[in-house]
Amino acid sequence: MKRRNYGIDLLRIVAMYMIVLYHCLLLGGVITKATQIGIGSINYDISWLLDTLCYCAVNCYALISGYVGVKSKFKLQNIIKLWFQVLFYSVVLNIIIWVTIPNVPINKGLLIQMLMPISFERYWYFSAYFILFAFMPFLNLLLNKLDKSMATKLLITLILVCSFGETFIFRAKTFLSLQSGYSAPWLIILYLIGGYIKLYGWKFWKHDKTVYFSMAILSFVVFLLLGGEQSHGRVLINYPAPTMLFMGIALLNIFSKLSLNSRIIQGDIYE
């Protein structure tokens, strides 16, 4: 019997709340109002600091997929079930909007998009994850067949080229087709990194909490120094950015090492 890692379950819950907070700041208008007040104000600094602390949450989910998936059996029914869940919410949410907001138009195009959420990327993460899922058996085979030395070289290459390279060298967003991290290729990279951590651990630093907060502070300071959102300040507040990648890895390390039981966390995540 496979043993469940409840720390990973807890990370999923924490990451979910981080994403909710991030969207509240962005779509709820908090950041917009803070930007109107101006850089250097308390409102601006606090809202963007919170945004920076939460931004790595999406990376955490893809890292978790690799961490739990590299030793798991591939099951096609998993993606089918997930597709039906996404379809359900796509339909239900649209119906709620049409009922509660009469001025929202209903046309053939919107109905098609509602029924085909993957094709029209209504939820970008699921569309990217759908592609990742198709490659999972091959990614697992790659990770499990490589010896530790070659796997480590692959890991370092991915980080240098796809994280540092995308952030500081390949500024044209189409060069690596990572689309600032809103893409299947970036999720595949994170999956490989998460799978590596599961197989061999992470030996590049010892203090995960220090790394998480120091990377967040560095990203925030650079953000302010480069003029904030209206300039080039978000160079390190980006999914492929090294700081966001390392923050996600640090959180994965922290939660995967927690000793929890089913009375605290419930779920079906396996080591």
C-alpha positions as protocol buffer text, in pm:
chain_id: "A"
residue {
  index: 1
  type: MET
  ca { x: 0 y: 0 z: 0 }
}
residue {
  index: 2
  type: LYS
  ca { x: 129 y: 343 z: -95 }
}
residue {
  index: 3
  type: ARG
  ca { x: 165 y: 595 z: 184 }
}
residue {
  index: 4
  type: ARG
  ca { x: -4 y: 930 z: 148 }
}
residue {
  index: 5
  type: ASN
  ca { x: 194 y: 1246 z: 199 }
}
residue {
  index: 6
  type: TYR
  ca { x: -44 y: 1477 z: 384 }
}
residue {
  index: 7
  type: GLY
  ca { x: 207 y: 1759 z: 369 }
}
residue {
  index: 8
  type: ILE
  ca { x: 156 y: 1770 z: -7 }
}
residue {
  index: 9
  type: ASP
  ca { x: -220 y: 1779 z: 51 }
}
residue {
  index: 10
  type: LEU
  ca { x: -172 y: 2077 z: 281 }
}
residue {
  index: 11
  type: LEU
  ca { x: 43 y: 2254 z: 21 }
}
residue {
  index: 12
  type: ARG
  ca { x: -236 y: 2219 z: -233 }
}
residue {
  index: 13
  type: ILE
  ca { x: -477 y: 2381 z: 9 }
}
residue {
  index: 14
  type: VAL
  ca { x: -234 y: 2663 z: 95 }
}
residue {
  index: 15
  type: ALA
  ca { x: -153 y: 2721 z: -272 }
}
residue {
  index: 16
  type: MET
  ca { x: -524 y: 2739 z: -350 }
}
residue {
  index: 17
  type: TYR
  ca { x: -572 y: 3016 z: -92 }
}
residue {
  index: 18
  type: MET
  ca { x: -266 y: 3196 z: -227 }
}
residue {
  index: 19
  type: ILE
  ca { x: -418 y: 3192 z: -575 }
}
residue {
  index: 20
  type: VAL
  ca { x: -751 y: 3318 z: -439 }
}
residue {
  index: 21
  type: LEU
  ca { x: -574 y: 3604 z: -258 }
}
residue {
  index: 22
  type: TYR
  ca { x: -375 y: 3687 z: -572 }
}
residue {
  index: 23
  type: HIS
  ca { x: -693 y: 3708 z: -780 }
}
residue {
  index: 24
  type: CYS
  ca { x: -866 y: 3917 z: -514 }
}
residue {
  index: 25
  type: LEU
  ca { x: -578 y: 4163 z: -527 }
}
residue {
  index: 26
  type: LEU
  ca { x: -576 y: 4173 z: -906 }
}
residue {
  index: 27
  type: LEU
  ca { x: -937 y: 4126 z: -1017 }
}
residue {
  index: 28
  type: GLY
  ca { x: -1085 y: 4271 z: -700 }
}
residue {
  index: 29
  type: GLY
  ca { x: -935 y: 4607 z: -785 }
}
residue {
  index: 30
  type: VAL
  ca { x: -697 y: 4634 z: -489 }
}
residue {
  index: 31
  type: ILE
  ca { x: -386 y: 4659 z: -705 }
}
residue {
  index: 32
  type: THR
  ca { x: -558 y: 4892 z: -952 }
}
residue {
  index: 33
  type: LYS
  ca { x: -651 y: 5137 z: -676 }
}
residue {
  index: 34
  type: ALA
  ca { x: -306 y: 5109 z: -521 }
}
residue {
  index: 35
  type: THR
  ca { x: -147 y: 5186 z: -858 }
}
residue {
  index: 36
  type: GLN
  ca { x: -364 y: 5497 z: -889 }
}
residue {
  index: 37
  type: ILE
  ca { x: -239 y: 5617 z: -549 }
}
residue {
  index: 38
  type: GLY
  ca { x: 117 y: 5568 z: -668 }
}
residue {
  index: 39
  type: ILE
  ca { x: 436 y: 5374 z: -608 }
}
residue {
  index: 40
  type: GLY
  ca { x: 585 y: 5423 z: -263 }
}
residue {
  index: 41
  type: SER
  ca { x: 254 y: 5446 z: -81 }
}
residue {
  index: 42
  type: ILE
  ca { x: 161 y: 5198 z: 193 }
}
residue {
  index: 43
  type: ASN
  ca { x: -130 y: 5067 z: -14 }
}
residue {
  index: 44
  type: TYR
  ca { x: 92 y: 5008 z: -314 }
}
residue {
  index: 45
  type: ASP
  ca { x: 372 y: 4841 z: -122 }
}
residue {
  index: 46
  type: ILE
  ca { x: 151 y: 4608 z: 84 }
}
residue {
  index: 47
  type: SER
  ca { x: -67 y: 4499 z: -208 }
}
residue {
  index: 48
  type: TRP
  ca { x: 231 y: 4421 z: -431 }
}
residue {
  index: 49
  type: LEU
  ca { x: 423 y: 4251 z: -150 }
}
residue {
  index: 50
  type: LEU
  ca { x: 126 y: 4021 z: -92 }
}
residue {
  index: 51
  type: ASP
  ca { x: 106 y: 3961 z: -468 }
}
residue {
  index: 52
  type: THR
  ca { x: 475 y: 3868 z: -473 }
}
residue {
  index: 53
  type: LEU
  ca { x: 440 y: 3625 z: -182 }
}
residue {
  index: 54
  type: CYS
  ca { x: 149 y: 3448 z: -353 }
}
residue {
  index: 55
  type: TYR
  ca { x: 264 y: 3451 z: -715 }
}
residue {
  index: 56
  type: CYS
  ca { x: 455 y: 3122 z: -699 }
}
residue {
  index: 57
  type: ALA
  ca { x: 140 y: 2924 z: -607 }
}
residue {
  index: 58
  type: VAL
  ca { x: 66 y: 2822 z: -966 }
}
residue {
  index: 59
  type: ASN
  ca { x: 420 y: 2689 z: -1000 }
}
residue {
  index: 60
  type: CYS
  ca { x: 358 y: 2486 z: -684 }
}
residue {
  index: 61
  type: TYR
  ca { x: 71 y: 2296 z: -847 }
}
residue {
  index: 62
  type: ALA
  ca { x: 279 y: 2189 z: -1146 }
}
residue {
  index: 63
  type: LEU
  ca { x: 571 y: 2096 z: -919 }
}
residue {
  index: 64
  type: ILE
  ca { x: 330 y: 1886 z: -711 }
}
residue {
  index: 65
  type: SER
  ca { x: 210 y: 1710 z: -1026 }
}
residue {
  index: 66
  type: GLY
  ca { x: 565 y: 1596 z: -1098 }
}
residue {
  index: 67
  type: TYR
  ca { x: 635 y: 1511 z: -735 }
}
residue {
  index: 68
  type: VAL
  ca { x: 334 y: 1282 z: -697 }
}
residue {
  index: 69
  type: GLY
  ca { x: 313 y: 1169 z: -1059 }
}
residue {
  index: 70
  type: VAL
  ca { x: 664 y: 1042 z: -1127 }
}
residue {
  index: 71
  type: LYS
  ca { x: 598 y: 721 z: -932 }
}
residue {
  index: 72
  type: SER
  ca { x: 225 y: 696 z: -999 }
}
residue {
  index: 73
  type: LYS
  ca { x: 44 y: 477 z: -1249 }
}
residue {
  index: 74
  type: PHE
  ca { x: -89 y: 664 z: -1552 }
}
residue {
  index: 75
  type: LYS
  ca { x: -470 y: 658 z: -1551 }
}
residue {
  index: 76
  type: LEU
  ca { x: -655 y: 802 z: -1848 }
}
residue {
  index: 77
  type: GLN
  ca { x: -978 y: 825 z: -1649 }
}
residue {
  index: 78
  type: ASN
  ca { x: -821 y: 1092 z: -1429 }
}
residue {
  index: 79
  type: ILE
  ca { x: -809 y: 1350 z: -1707 }
}
residue {
  index: 80
  type: ILE
  ca { x: -1156 y: 1248 z: -1825 }
}
residue {
  index: 81
  type: LYS
  ca { x: -1300 y: 1307 z: -1478 }
}
residue {
  index: 82
  type: LEU
  ca { x: -1119 y: 1639 z: -1455 }
}
residue {
  index: 83
  type: TRP
  ca { x: -1250 y: 1741 z: -1797 }
}
residue {
  index: 84
  type: PHE
  ca { x: -1608 y: 1675 z: -1688 }
}
residue {
  index: 85
  type: GLN
  ca { x: -1550 y: 1881 z: -1372 }
}
residue {
  index: 86
  type: VAL
  ca { x: -1420 y: 2174 z: -1577 }
}
residue {
  index: 87
  type: LEU
  ca { x: -1711 y: 2140 z: -1820 }
}
residue {
  index: 88
  type: PHE
  ca { x: -1956 y: 2137 z: -1531 }
}
residue {
  index: 89
  type: TYR
  ca { x: -1821 y: 2457 z: -1380 }
}
residue {
  index: 90
  type: SER
  ca { x: -1792 y: 2621 z: -1723 }
}
residue {
  index: 91
  type: VAL
  ca { x: -2161 y: 2560 z: -1789 }
}
residue {
  index: 92
  type: VAL
  ca { x: -2287 y: 2633 z: -1437 }
}
residue {
  index: 93
  type: LEU
  ca { x: -2092 y: 2957 z: -1396 }
}
residue {
  index: 94
  type: ASN
  ca { x: -2212 y: 3086 z: -1730 }
}
residue {
  index: 95
  type: ILE
  ca { x: -2573 y: 3005 z: -1645 }
}
residue {
  index: 96
  type: ILE
  ca { x: -2538 y: 3187 z: -1311 }
}
residue {
  index: 97
  type: ILE
  ca { x: -2399 y: 3493 z: -1490 }
}
residue {
  index: 98
  type: TRP
  ca { x: -2677 y: 3494 z: -1749 }
}
residue {
  index: 99
  type: VAL
  ca { x: -2945 y: 3461 z: -1482 }
}
residue {
  index: 100
  type: THR
  ca { x: -2807 y: 3720 z: -1240 }
}
residue {
  index: 101
  type: ILE
  ca { x: -2676 y: 3971 z: -1496 }
}
residue {
  index: 102
  type: PRO
  ca { x: -2943 y: 4020 z: -1764 }
}
residue {
  index: 103
  type: ASN
  ca { x: -2731 y: 4254 z: -1977 }
}
residue {
  index: 104
  type: VAL
  ca { x: -2471 y: 3986 z: -2054 }
}
residue {
  index: 105
  type: PRO
  ca { x: -2527 y: 3878 z: -2418 }
}
residue {
  index: 106
  type: ILE
  ca { x: -2587 y: 3514 z: -2511 }
}
residue {
  index: 107
  type: ASN
  ca { x: -2477 y: 3411 z: -2858 }
}
residue {
  index: 108
  type: LYS
  ca { x: -2368 y: 3102 z: -3049 }
}
residue {
  index: 109
  type: GLY
  ca { x: -1998 y: 3179 z: -3006 }
}
residue {
  index: 110
  type: LEU
  ca { x: -2021 y: 3199 z: -2627 }
}
residue {
  index: 111
  type: LEU
  ca { x: -2220 y: 2876 z: -2613 }
}
residue {
  index: 112
  type: ILE
  ca { x: -1954 y: 2694 z: -2816 }
}
residue {
  index: 113
  type: GLN
  ca { x: -1677 y: 2829 z: -2594 }
}
residue {
  index: 114
  type: MET
  ca { x: -1870 y: 2726 z: -2284 }
}
residue {
  index: 115
  type: LEU
  ca { x: -1898 y: 2366 z: -2410 }
}
residue {
  index: 116
  type: MET
  ca { x: -1539 y: 2349 z: -2537 }
}
residue {
  index: 117
  type: PRO
  ca { x: -1332 y: 2498 z: -2250 }
}
residue {
  index: 118
  type: ILE
  ca { x: -1004 y: 2336 z: -2360 }
}
residue {
  index: 119
  type: SER
  ca { x: -1013 y: 2440 z: -2724 }
}
residue {
  index: 120
  type: PHE
  ca { x: -1090 y: 2802 z: -2641 }
}
residue {
  index: 121
  type: GLU
  ca { x: -860 y: 2817 z: -2334 }
}
residue {
  index: 122
  type: ARG
  ca { x: -1132 y: 2946 z: -2105 }
}
residue {
  index: 123
  type: TYR
  ca { x: -916 y: 2820 z: -1818 }
}
residue {
  index: 124
  type: TRP
  ca { x: -556 y: 2846 z: -1930 }
}
residue {
  index: 125
  type: TYR
  ca { x: -412 y: 2616 z: -1664 }
}
residue {
  index: 126
  type: PHE
  ca { x: -641 y: 2328 z: -1749 }
}
residue {
  index: 127
  type: SER
  ca { x: -575 y: 2365 z: -2122 }
}
residue {
  index: 128
  type: ALA
  ca { x: -200 y: 2354 z: -2054 }
}
residue {
  index: 129
  type: TYR
  ca { x: -238 y: 2072 z: -1802 }
}
residue {
  index: 130
  type: PHE
  ca { x: -435 y: 1868 z: -2058 }
}
residue {
  index: 131
  type: ILE
  ca { x: -128 y: 1871 z: -2284 }
}
residue {
  index: 132
  type: LEU
  ca { x: 103 y: 1796 z: -1992 }
}
residue {
  index: 133
  type: PHE
  ca { x: -111 y: 1497 z: -1897 }
}
residue {
  index: 134
  type: ALA
  ca { x: -65 y: 1344 z: -2244 }
}
residue {
  index: 135
  type: PHE
  ca { x: 314 y: 1353 z: -2198 }
}
residue {
  index: 136
  type: MET
  ca { x: 325 y: 1230 z: -1837 }
}
residue {
  index: 137
  type: PRO
  ca { x: 404 y: 862 z: -1920 }
}
residue {
  index: 138
  type: PHE
  ca { x: 699 y: 969 z: -2134 }
}
residue {
  index: 139
  type: LEU
  ca { x: 823 y: 1225 z: -1881 }
}
residue {
  index: 140
  type: ASN
  ca { x: 807 y: 960 z: -1608 }
}
residue {
  index: 141
  type: LEU
  ca { x: 995 y: 715 z: -1827 }
}
residue {
  index: 142
  type: LEU
  ca { x: 1263 y: 976 z: -1891 }
}
residue {
  index: 143
  type: LEU
  ca { x: 1307 y: 1059 z: -1523 }
}
residue {
  index: 144
  type: ASN
  ca { x: 1309 y: 697 z: -1409 }
}
residue {
  index: 145
  type: LYS
  ca { x: 1553 y: 580 z: -1679 }
}
residue {
  index: 146
  type: LEU
  ca { x: 1810 y: 854 z: -1631 }
}
residue {
  index: 147
  type: ASP
  ca { x: 2071 y: 799 z: -1363 }
}
residue {
  index: 148
  type: LYS
  ca { x: 2109 y: 1065 z: -1094 }
}
residue {
  index: 149
  type: SER
  ca { x: 2403 y: 1235 z: -1267 }
}
residue {
  index: 150
  type: MET
  ca { x: 2222 y: 1278 z: -1598 }
}
residue {
  index: 151
  type: ALA
  ca { x: 1897 y: 1374 z: -1425 }
}
residue {
  index: 152
  type: THR
  ca { x: 2082 y: 1646 z: -1233 }
}
residue {
  index: 153
  type: LYS
  ca { x: 2236 y: 1778 z: -1554 }
}
residue {
  index: 154
  type: LEU
  ca { x: 1889 y: 1786 z: -1710 }
}
residue {
  index: 155
  type: LEU
  ca { x: 1756 y: 1973 z: -1407 }
}
residue {
  index: 156
  type: ILE
  ca { x: 2033 y: 2235 z: -1417 }
}
residue {
  index: 157
  type: THR
  ca { x: 1989 y: 2280 z: -1793 }
}
residue {
  index: 158
  type: LEU
  ca { x: 1614 y: 2332 z: -1756 }
}
residue {
  index: 159
  type: ILE
  ca { x: 1664 y: 2592 z: -1484 }
}
residue {
  index: 160
  type: LEU
  ca { x: 1943 y: 2779 z: -1664 }
}
residue {
  index: 161
  type: VAL
  ca { x: 1780 y: 2785 z: -2008 }
}
residue {
  index: 162
  type: CYS
  ca { x: 1409 y: 2798 z: -1928 }
}
residue {
  index: 163
  type: SER
  ca { x: 1415 y: 3006 z: -1609 }
}
residue {
  index: 164
  type: PHE
  ca { x: 1725 y: 3226 z: -1614 }
}
residue {
  index: 165
  type: GLY
  ca { x: 1736 y: 3231 z: -1993 }
}
residue {
  index: 166
  type: GLU
  ca { x: 1369 y: 3319 z: -2034 }
}
residue {
  index: 167
  type: THR
  ca { x: 1395 y: 3592 z: -1771 }
}
residue {
  index: 168
  type: PHE
  ca { x: 1726 y: 3761 z: -1857 }
}
residue {
  index: 169
  type: ILE
  ca { x: 1829 y: 3657 z: -2209 }
}
residue {
  index: 170
  type: PHE
  ca { x: 1544 y: 3540 z: -2433 }
}
residue {
  index: 171
  type: ARG
  ca { x: 1325 y: 3843 z: -2383 }
}
residue {
  index: 172
  type: ALA
  ca { x: 1123 y: 3767 z: -2696 }
}
residue {
  index: 173
  type: LYS
  ca { x: 837 y: 3569 z: -2544 }
}
residue {
  index: 174
  type: THR
  ca { x: 802 y: 3348 z: -2853 }
}
residue {
  index: 175
  type: PHE
  ca { x: 1162 y: 3222 z: -2840 }
}
residue {
  index: 176
  type: LEU
  ca { x: 1097 y: 2942 z: -2594 }
}
residue {
  index: 177
  type: SER
  ca { x: 717 y: 2959 z: -2631 }
}
residue {
  index: 178
  type: LEU
  ca { x: 681 y: 2973 z: -2253 }
}
residue {
  index: 179
  type: GLN
  ca { x: 442 y: 3270 z: -2278 }
}
residue {
  index: 180
  type: SER
  ca { x: 545 y: 3404 z: -1938 }
}
residue {
  index: 181
  type: GLY
  ca { x: 462 y: 3063 z: -1790 }
}
residue {
  index: 182
  type: TYR
  ca { x: 103 y: 3051 z: -1918 }
}
residue {
  index: 183
  type: SER
  ca { x: 178 y: 2748 z: -2132 }
}
residue {
  index: 184
  type: ALA
  ca { x: 210 y: 2370 z: -2147 }
}
residue {
  index: 185
  type: PRO
  ca { x: 590 y: 2380 z: -2201 }
}
residue {
  index: 186
  type: TRP
  ca { x: 639 y: 2559 z: -1869 }
}
residue {
  index: 187
  type: LEU
  ca { x: 416 y: 2309 z: -1688 }
}
residue {
  index: 188
  type: ILE
  ca { x: 618 y: 2026 z: -1843 }
}
residue {
  index: 189
  type: ILE
  ca { x: 940 y: 2183 z: -1715 }
}
residue {
  index: 190
  type: LEU
  ca { x: 794 y: 2217 z: -1365 }
}
residue {
  index: 191
  type: TYR
  ca { x: 671 y: 1857 z: -1380 }
}
residue {
  index: 192
  type: LEU
  ca { x: 1023 y: 1736 z: -1454 }
}
residue {
  index: 193
  type: ILE
  ca { x: 1166 y: 1944 z: -1169 }
}
residue {
  index: 194
  type: GLY
  ca { x: 902 y: 1815 z: -927 }
}
residue {
  index: 195
  type: GLY
  ca { x: 968 y: 1458 z: -1036 }
}
residue {
  index: 196
  type: TYR
  ca { x: 1341 y: 1504 z: -985 }
}
residue {
  index: 197
  type: ILE
  ca { x: 1283 y: 1632 z: -631 }
}
residue {
  index: 198
  type: LYS
  ca { x: 1074 y: 1326 z: -553 }
}
residue {
  index: 199
  type: LEU
  ca { x: 1340 y: 1086 z: -684 }
}
residue {
  index: 200
  type: TYR
  ca { x: 1656 y: 1252 z: -556 }
}
residue {
  index: 201
  type: GLY
  ca { x: 1559 y: 1532 z: -319 }
}
residue {
  index: 202
  type: TRP
  ca { x: 1683 y: 1889 z: -341 }
}
residue {
  index: 203
  type: LYS
  ca { x: 2043 y: 1941 z: -226 }
}
residue {
  index: 204
  type: PHE
  ca { x: 2111 y: 2290 z: -359 }
}
residue {
  index: 205
  type: TRP
  ca { x: 2024 y: 2466 z: -35 }
}
residue {
  index: 206
  type: LYS
  ca { x: 1938 y: 2373 z: 325 }
}
residue {
  index: 207
  type: HIS
  ca { x: 1707 y: 2643 z: 456 }
}
residue {
  index: 208
  type: ASP
  ca { x: 1384 y: 2646 z: 255 }
}
residue {
  index: 209
  type: LYS
  ca { x: 1207 y: 2913 z: 459 }
}
residue {
  index: 210
  type: THR
  ca { x: 1501 y: 3148 z: 418 }
}
residue {
  index: 211
  type: VAL
  ca { x: 1503 y: 3091 z: 42 }
}
residue {
  index: 212
  type: TYR
  ca { x: 1128 y: 3150 z: 12 }
}
residue {
  index: 213
  type: PHE
  ca { x: 1128 y: 3483 z: 196 }
}
residue {
  index: 214
  type: SER
  ca { x: 1459 y: 3606 z: 55 }
}
residue {
  index: 215
  type: MET
  ca { x: 1344 y: 3538 z: -302 }
}
residue {
  index: 216
  type: ALA
  ca { x: 1014 y: 3714 z: -233 }
}
residue {
  index: 217
  type: ILE
  ca { x: 1192 y: 4018 z: -87 }
}
residue {
  index: 218
  type: LEU
  ca { x: 1438 y: 4026 z: -377 }
}
residue {
  index: 219
  type: SER
  ca { x: 1153 y: 4016 z: -630 }
}
residue {
  index: 220
  type: PHE
  ca { x: 969 y: 4293 z: -446 }
}
residue {
  index: 221
  type: VAL
  ca { x: 1274 y: 4518 z: -411 }
}
residue {
  index: 222
  type: VAL
  ca { x: 1360 y: 4478 z: -781 }
}
residue {
  index: 223
  type: PHE
  ca { x: 997 y: 4552 z: -861 }
}
residue {
  index: 224
  type: LEU
  ca { x: 1016 y: 4884 z: -677 }
}
residue {
  index: 225
  type: LEU
  ca { x: 1362 y: 4977 z: -805 }
}
residue {
  index: 226
  type: LEU
  ca { x: 1260 y: 4923 z: -1168 }
}
residue {
  index: 227
  type: GLY
  ca { x: 954 y: 5142 z: -1143 }
}
residue {
  index: 228
  type: GLY
  ca { x: 680 y: 4898 z: -1051 }
}
residue {
  index: 229
  type: GLU
  ca { x: 415 y: 4749 z: -1278 }
}
residue {
  index: 230
  type: GLN
  ca { x: 405 y: 5045 z: -1513 }
}
residue {
  index: 231
  type: SER
  ca { x: 773 y: 5002 z: -1600 }
}
residue {
  index: 232
  type: HIS
  ca { x: 988 y: 4685 z: -1604 }
}
residue {
  index: 233
  type: GLY
  ca { x: 943 y: 4598 z: -1239 }
}
residue {
  index: 234
  type: ARG
  ca { x: 779 y: 4261 z: -1292 }
}
residue {
  index: 235
  type: VAL
  ca { x: 1089 y: 4100 z: -1438 }
}
residue {
  index: 236
  type: LEU
  ca { x: 1112 y: 3874 z: -1130 }
}
residue {
  index: 237
  type: ILE
  ca { x: 737 y: 3851 z: -1068 }
}
residue {
  index: 238
  type: ASN
  ca { x: 679 y: 3608 z: -1351 }
}
residue {
  index: 239
  type: TYR
  ca { x: 614 y: 3234 z: -1345 }
}
residue {
  index: 240
  type: PRO
  ca { x: 943 y: 3132 z: -1515 }
}
residue {
  index: 241
  type: ALA
  ca { x: 1150 y: 3381 z: -1313 }
}
residue {
  index: 242
  type: PRO
  ca { x: 1418 y: 3211 z: -1097 }
}
residue {
  index: 243
  type: THR
  ca { x: 1283 y: 3374 z: -782 }
}
residue {
  index: 244
  type: MET
  ca { x: 929 y: 3242 z: -839 }
}
residue {
  index: 245
  type: LEU
  ca { x: 1065 y: 2899 z: -934 }
}
residue {
  index: 246
  type: PHE
  ca { x: 1282 y: 2878 z: -622 }
}
residue {
  index: 247
  type: MET
  ca { x: 997 y: 2998 z: -401 }
}
residue {
  index: 248
  type: GLY
  ca { x: 778 y: 2719 z: -537 }
}
residue {
  index: 249
  type: ILE
  ca { x: 1051 y: 2460 z: -484 }
}
residue {
  index: 250
  type: ALA
  ca { x: 1110 y: 2587 z: -130 }
}
residue {
  index: 251
  type: LEU
  ca { x: 740 y: 2549 z: -45 }
}
residue {
  index: 252
  type: LEU
  ca { x: 736 y: 2199 z: -195 }
}
residue {
  index: 253
  type: ASN
  ca { x: 1035 y: 2103 z: 21 }
}
residue {
  index: 254
  type: ILE
  ca { x: 881 y: 2253 z: 335 }
}
residue {
  index: 255
  type: PHE
  ca { x: 542 y: 2085 z: 306 }
}
residue {
  index: 256
  type: SER
  ca { x: 665 y: 1749 z: 175 }
}
residue {
  index: 257
  type: LYS
  ca { x: 870 y: 1706 z: 492 }
}
residue {
  index: 258
  type: LEU
  ca { x: 583 y: 1775 z: 732 }
}
residue {
  index: 259
  type: SER
  ca { x: 460 y: 1491 z: 952 }
}
residue {
  index: 260
  type: LEU
  ca { x: 81 y: 1507 z: 937 }
}
residue {
  index: 261
  type: ASN
  ca { x: -198 y: 1254 z: 971 }
}
residue {
  index: 262
  type: SER
  ca { x: -542 y: 1211 z: 817 }
}
residue {
  index: 263
  type: ARG
  ca { x: -712 y: 1381 z: 1110 }
}
residue {
  index: 264
  type: ILE
  ca { x: -559 y: 1709 z: 998 }
}
residue {
  index: 265
  type: ILE
  ca { x: -562 y: 1671 z: 621 }
}
residue {
  index: 266
  type: GLN
  ca { x: -788 y: 1459 z: 400 }
}
residue {
  index: 267
  type: GLY
  ca { x: -710 y: 1371 z: 39 }
}
residue {
  index: 268
  type: ASP
  ca { x: -597 y: 1113 z: -212 }
}
residue {
  index: 269
  type: ILE
  ca { x: -247 y: 1233 z: -288 }
}
residue {
  index: 270
  type: TYR
  ca { x: 10 y: 955 z: -289 }
}
residue {
  index: 271
  type: GLU
  ca { x: 384 y: 960 z: -254 }
}
